[in-house]
Amino acid sequence: MADRHNRDIDRQEAPLPEALPFPTVDAHAHLEIVTNDAPDSDAVKRVLDDAQSVGVNRVIQVGYSAEQSKWCVDAAEHWQGRVLAAVALHPNEAPVVEDLSADLAIIESLAQHPRVRAIGETGLDYFRTPPELRARQQESFKWHIDLAKRTNKALVIHDRDSHDDVLSILLEVGAPEKTVFHCFSGDVEMAKTCIERGYILSFAGTLTFKNAPELREALKLVPHDQLLVETDSPFLAPSPHRGSLNTPAQIATIVRAMAIERNEDLGELALALGANAERIFGSFE
């Protein structure tokens, strides 16, 4: 997992985009990888201030390990009004951690914190996890689903090369009321299934990539109240700065692309996305 979460310090940050006409929310970011610093550091403040300067004034800071989930909670505590937390073991962490039960106990404890508003990112990832470890990954996913339901918090799903099994498990055990597909990567048919089941689809900079026409078609189908936007910072910087270090400020670029694809007013879309985030995750105050 080290390669997934180490910051590539040689990458330059994407330049700040033009500001949005109304503020909105980055529904999924990893500020600790962007900054490689403490939750209350000046580096984190700069990233948040840069985002706010272009109309992205709230961020969901998302967990992927026991230790890093603690960082998420600390950030949400320190940046009142600007940051909320999600906590979980990433699907690639779950099969390989030394003591899964101990790490899940930490996640369960952190999940009780009032500024933790989601359980995630959890799910399945068959790109990096070999077949012999997938059963353990699936059990971790089911455990996180149960935790989301027990705590009445949103579920944030990481789904890579595992669409069918993710959808099957959600049917098998029952999805939480608020189920979010982070960085949605499915096609039109999967989007239709998710929409029918009431899931929330969160789109990232990938929708701006030239090789993602299916993703853009899926985006057009999603009702306003089932739509979120995210950066997955520091990954997936949107075009025309693909390959740069991504930050929450790039939400402005992604929302512009979404507005064009959906033929919607930019300001109205930004407000709707922000309202959806607050409905799903609660107030940032």
Secondary structure as the mmCIF struct_conf table of DSSP 4:
data_model
#
loop_
_struct_conf.conf_type_id
_struct_conf.id
_struct_conf.beg_label_comp_id
_struct_conf.beg_label_asym_id
_struct_conf.beg_label_seq_id
_struct_conf.end_label_comp_id
_struct_conf.end_label_asym_id
_struct_conf.end_label_seq_id
HELX_RH_AL_P HELX_RH_AL_P1 ALA A 2 HIS A 5
BEND BEND1 ASN A 6 ASN A 6
TURN_TY1_P TURN_TY1_P1 ILE A 9 ASP A 10
BEND BEND2 ARG A 11 ARG A 11
HELX_LH_PP_P HELX_LH_PP_P1 GLN A 12 GLN A 12
STRN STRN1 GLU A 13 GLU A 13
HELX_LH_PP_P HELX_LH_PP_P2 ALA A 14 LEU A 16
HELX_LH_PP_P HELX_LH_PP_P3 GLU A 18 LEU A 20
BEND BEND3 PRO A 21 PHE A 22
STRN STRN2 THR A 24 ALA A 29
HELX_RH_AL_P HELX_RH_AL_P2 LEU A 31 THR A 35
BEND BEND4 ASP A 37 ASP A 37
TURN_TY1_P TURN_TY1_P2 PRO A 39 ASP A 40
BEND BEND5 SER A 41 SER A 41
HELX_RH_AL_P HELX_RH_AL_P3 ASP A 42 SER A 53
TURN_TY1_P TURN_TY1_P3 VAL A 54 GLY A 55
STRN STRN3 VAL A 56 VAL A 62
BEND BEND6 SER A 65 SER A 65
HELX_RH_AL_P HELX_RH_AL_P4 ALA A 66 HIS A 78
BEND BEND7 TRP A 79 TRP A 79
TURN_TY1_P TURN_TY1_P4 GLN A 80 ARG A 82
STRN STRN4 VAL A 83 VAL A 87
TURN_TY1_P TURN_TY1_P5 PRO A 91 VAL A 96
BEND BEND8 GLU A 98 GLU A 98
HELX_RH_AL_P HELX_RH_AL_P5 LEU A 100 LEU A 110
TURN_TY1_P TURN_TY1_P6 ALA A 111 GLN A 112
BEND BEND9 HIS A 113 HIS A 113
TURN_TY1_P TURN_TY1_P7 PRO A 114 ARG A 115
STRN STRN5 VAL A 116 ASP A 125
TURN_TY1_P TURN_TY1_P8 TYR A 126 ARG A 128
BEND BEND10 THR A 129 THR A 129
HELX_RH_3T_P HELX_RH_3T_P1 PRO A 131 LEU A 133
HELX_RH_AL_P HELX_RH_AL_P6 ARG A 134 THR A 151
TURN_TY1_P TURN_TY1_P9 ASN A 152 ASN A 152
STRN STRN6 ALA A 154 ARG A 160
BEND BEND11 ASP A 161 ASP A 161
HELX_RH_AL_P HELX_RH_AL_P7 HIS A 163 VAL A 173
BEND BEND12 GLU A 177 LYS A 178
STRN STRN7 THR A 179 PHE A 181
TURN_TY1_P TURN_TY1_P10 HIS A 182 CYS A 183
HELX_RH_AL_P HELX_RH_AL_P8 VAL A 188 ARG A 197
TURN_TY1_P TURN_TY1_P11 GLY A 198 GLY A 198
STRN STRN8 ILE A 200 PHE A 203
HELX_RH_3T_P HELX_RH_3T_P2 GLY A 205 THR A 208
BEND BEND13 PHE A 209 PHE A 209
TURN_TY1_P TURN_TY1_P12 LYS A 210 ASN A 211
HELX_RH_AL_P HELX_RH_AL_P9 PRO A 213 LEU A 221
BEND BEND14 VAL A 222 VAL A 222
HELX_RH_3T_P HELX_RH_3T_P3 HIS A 224 GLN A 226
STRN STRN9 LEU A 227 VAL A 229
STRN STRN10 SER A 233 SER A 233
TURN_TY1_P TURN_TY1_P13 PRO A 234 PRO A 234
BEND BEND15 PHE A 235 PHE A 235
HELX_LH_PP_P HELX_LH_PP_P4 ALA A 237 PRO A 238
TURN_TY1_P TURN_TY1_P14 SER A 239 PRO A 240
BEND BEND16 HIS A 241 HIS A 241
TURN_TY1_P TURN_TY1_P15 ARG A 242 GLY A 243
BEND BEND17 SER A 244 SER A 244
STRN STRN11 LEU A 245 LEU A 245
HELX_LH_PP_P HELX_LH_PP_P5 ASN A 246 ASN A 246
HELX_RH_3T_P HELX_RH_3T_P4 PRO A 248 GLN A 250
HELX_RH_AL_P HELX_RH_AL_P10 ILE A 251 ARG A 262
TURN_TY1_P TURN_TY1_P16 ASN A 263 ASN A 263
HELX_RH_AL_P HELX_RH_AL_P11 LEU A 266 PHE A 281
#
